[in-house]
Amino acid sequence: MIVSSRLHRENLVASMISGRKDKAAPEEAARSPWRSVAALLLAAVLGFWWWQWHQAQQRAPLAGPAHQEQQHEDKDDD
């Protein structure tokens, strides 16, 4: 960062703290966000979460009262 500050002859640390760059030209400004990439990423994350939830529901052991009664019937206290 020090080398870059010297090469560009500007104080990059001050720009990082204040969020403003004095010598910046309008064409050097940050471009608009990529909404399509953000939407695709959001869809991928939500799809992965749904798939994980769906897989967990299929693998979950039965824990309801019917399952507990079956466990008690299987035990033999003799």
SVG drawing of the C-alpha trace seen along z (x, -y; Angstrom):
<svg xmlns="http://www.w3.org/2000/svg" viewBox="-48 -16 55 79">
<polyline fill="none" stroke="black" stroke-width="0.4" points="0.0,0.0 2.9,-2.3 4.4,-1.6 1.1,-2.2 0.6,-5.5 4.1,-6.6 3.6,-5.4 0.2,-7.1 1.3,-10.1 -1.8,-10.1 -2.6,-9.2 -4.5,-6.0 -4.7,-5.5 -6.5,-8.8 -8.9,-7.8 -9.6,-4.5 -10.4,-6.2 -12.5,-9.0 -14.0,-7.2 -13.2,-10.1 -10.5,-10.4 -9.6,-13.9 -7.9,-13.2 -10.4,-10.7 -11.9,-11.3 -15.5,-10.4 -14.5,-7.6 -12.5,-6.0 -15.5,-5.8 -16.9,-2.4 -19.3,-1.1 -22.9,-0.1 -23.4,3.2 -24.0,6.3 -27.6,7.0 -27.8,10.1 -24.8,11.6 -26.3,10.7 -29.7,12.3 -28.0,15.4 -25.9,15.7 -29.0,15.3 -30.9,17.9 -28.0,20.3 -27.7,19.8 -31.5,20.2 -31.5,23.3 -28.7,24.8 -30.4,24.1 -33.7,25.6 -31.8,28.7 -30.0,29.1 -33.3,28.7 -35.0,31.2 -32.2,33.7 -32.3,33.3 -36.0,33.9 -35.6,37.2 -32.8,38.4 -34.3,37.2 -35.1,40.1 -38.7,40.4 -39.1,38.7 -42.9,38.6 -45.0,40.5 -45.7,43.4 -42.0,44.0 -41.4,43.8 -44.2,46.4 -42.6,48.7 -39.3,48.5 -41.0,49.4 -42.6,52.4 -39.3,53.6 -37.7,53.7 -38.1,57.0 -37.9,56.6 -38.0,60.4"/>
</svg>
